[in-house]
């Protein structure tokens, strides 16, 4: 079996299985912990508060925006850019079509891929520089934060190299880092991609039950 066949075949299946089962295990575990029973009479809807808590946090509050603009710009740039790359890049659509399911949407043109990649790279670099330069962020960051950032950077960087399709080794290297990233994901803080809505929703539900608005 060739290197490319291994990383896109058996190793990818193992990584994808670990990713799915690990993520489900983490999310179900959080849900099963539950919330402390509130015996006070409700003054509002927890469900509405859950939804409002998630939606409200997508917009930065003006009082904090000036002091956290690097985090806001970098965060939105990286996450939106990465979302576009993963779902709309032509090589990814071909890969998903061949190995998972048929994708009903069109692929990005090459110039769109380049713009999305630039935005994602700029956002990720901004977030990491803030992490190592801001005294508070540096204090609360550990190796998990840095490993997640660098793994994501390597996945994106090798993906850009593989875009030229000049050598099958570059594509295989990209897939190897993707497989490593998928395996690492459920056991790291990268899981915030799935758990952030539970955290925000829990806060919103608590405030909603008390009749308070975020």
URNOR-V409504 format. One record per pair of residues at least 4 apart in sequence whose ideal C-beta (glycine too) atoms are under 8 Angstrom apart, sorted by sequence separation. I is the first residue (numbers start at 1). J is the second residue. D is the distance in whole Angstrom. If there is no record, write none. Layout:
BEGIN
i: <I,I>
j: <J,J>
d: <D,D>
END
This chain:
BEGIN
i: <1,2,3,4,5,6,7,8,9,10,11,12,13,14,15,16,17,18,19,20,21,22,23,24,25,26,27,28,29,38,42,44,45,46,47,48,49,50,51,52,53,54,60,61,62,64,65,68,69,70,71,72,73,74,75,76,77,78,79,80,81,82,83,84,85,88,89,90,91,92,93,94,95,96,97,108,109,110,111,112,113,114,115,116,117,118,119,120,121,122,123,124,125,126,127,128,129,130,133,134,135,136,137,141,142,143,144,145,146,147,148,149,150,151,152,153,154,155,156,157,158,159,166,167,168,169,170,171,172,173,174,175,176,177,178,179,180,181,184,187,191,192,195,196,197,198,199,200,201,202,203,204,205,206,208,1,6,7,44,60,84,87,88,95,96,97,108,132,133,141,185,186,207,86,97,131,132,164,165,184,185,207,65,85,96,130,131,207,1,60,108,162,1,132,161,162,93,131,204,162,203,60,93,158,161,162,161,93,131,131,158,159,158,88,90,87,89,90,128,131,88,89,155,158,88,90,128,127,155,90,154,155,84,88,89,88,124,128,151,155,89,84,85,88,124,124,151,152,151,85,84,85,121,124,151,81,85,121,81,84,120,148,81,147,81,82,152,80,81,117,80,81,148,78,147,148,77,78,81,148,77,117,78,79,144,145,77,78,144,77,78,76,74,75,78,74,77,78,73,74,113,74,74,75,73,74,70,71,74,71,70,91,82,89,85,91,91,82,85,12,8,54,57,54,53,54,53,56,53,51,53,54,50,53,50,52,53,51,50,53,49,50,53,49,52,49,57,47,49,50,56,46,49,26,46,48,49,25,47,52,53,23,46,52,12,15,19,22,23,45,46,4,8,15,18,19,22,44,45,4,7,11,14,15,18,21,22,26,30,44,49,3,12,16,19,43,44,4,8,12,15,19,27,31,35,42,43,44,4,7,11,15,18,23,26,27,30,38,43,44,3,7,14,26,42,35,40,4,23,27,35,38,7>
j: <5,6,7,8,9,10,11,12,13,14,15,16,17,18,19,20,21,22,23,24,25,26,27,28,29,30,31,32,33,42,46,48,49,50,51,52,53,54,55,56,57,58,64,65,66,68,69,72,73,74,75,76,77,78,79,80,81,82,83,84,85,86,87,88,89,92,93,94,95,96,97,98,99,100,101,112,113,114,115,116,117,118,119,120,121,122,123,124,125,126,127,128,129,130,131,132,133,134,137,138,139,140,141,145,146,147,148,149,150,151,152,153,154,155,156,157,158,159,160,161,162,163,170,171,172,173,174,175,176,177,178,179,180,181,182,183,184,185,188,191,195,196,199,200,201,202,203,204,205,206,207,208,209,210,212,6,11,12,49,65,89,92,93,100,101,102,113,137,138,146,190,191,212,92,103,137,138,170,171,190,191,213,72,92,103,137,138,214,9,68,116,170,10,141,170,171,103,141,214,173,214,72,105,170,173,174,174,107,145,146,173,174,174,105,107,105,107,108,146,149,107,108,174,177,108,110,149,149,177,113,177,178,108,112,113,113,149,153,177,181,116,112,113,116,152,153,180,181,181,116,116,117,153,156,184,116,120,156,117,120,156,184,118,184,119,120,190,119,120,156,120,121,188,119,188,189,119,120,123,190,120,160,122,123,188,189,122,123,189,123,124,123,122,123,126,123,126,127,123,124,163,125,126,127,126,127,126,127,130,130,130,159,152,159,156,162,163,156,159,99,99,197,200,200,200,201,201,204,202,201,203,204,201,204,202,204,205,204,204,207,204,205,208,205,208,206,214,205,207,208,214,205,208,186,206,208,209,186,208,213,214,185,208,214,175,178,182,185,186,208,209,168,172,179,182,183,186,208,209,169,172,176,179,180,183,186,187,191,195,209,214,169,178,182,185,209,210,171,175,179,182,186,194,198,202,209,210,211,172,175,179,183,186,191,194,195,198,206,211,212,172,176,183,195,211,205,210,175,194,198,206,209,179>
d: <5,7,7,6,5,6,5,5,7,6,6,6,6,6,6,6,6,5,6,6,6,6,6,6,6,7,6,6,7,8,7,7,6,6,7,6,6,7,6,6,7,8,6,7,8,5,6,6,6,6,6,6,6,6,6,6,6,6,6,7,6,6,6,5,5,8,7,6,6,6,6,6,6,5,8,4,7,7,6,6,6,6,6,6,6,6,6,6,6,6,6,6,6,6,6,7,6,5,8,6,6,7,6,4,8,6,6,7,6,6,6,6,6,6,6,6,6,6,7,7,6,7,7,8,6,6,7,6,6,7,6,6,7,6,6,7,6,6,6,8,5,5,6,6,6,6,7,6,6,7,7,6,6,7,8,5,6,7,6,5,8,7,7,8,7,6,5,8,7,7,5,6,4,6,6,5,6,7,7,7,7,7,6,7,5,6,7,6,7,7,7,5,8,8,5,4,5,5,6,7,8,5,8,7,8,4,7,5,6,8,5,5,4,7,4,8,7,7,8,7,6,6,7,5,4,8,5,7,5,7,5,6,7,8,5,8,7,8,7,5,8,8,7,8,6,6,7,7,5,5,4,6,8,7,6,5,6,7,7,8,6,7,8,7,4,5,8,7,3,7,8,8,5,8,7,6,5,5,6,5,7,6,8,7,5,6,6,3,5,3,5,7,8,7,8,5,7,6,7,7,7,8,3,6,7,4,6,7,7,6,5,8,8,8,7,7,7,7,7,8,8,5,5,5,5,5,5,7,8,8,5,7,4,2,8,5,7,7,5,7,4,4,7,5,7,7,8,7,5,7,5,4,2,6,8,5,6,7,8,7,6,7,5,6,7,7,4,7,5,5,5,5,8,4,7,7,3,5,8,8,5,8,8,8,5,8,6,5,6,6,8,7,8,6,6,7,7,6,5,6,4,6,6,7,7,5,6,4,4,4,5,5,7,7,7,7,6,8,3,8,5,5,8,7,8,8,8,7,6,7,8,6,6>
END
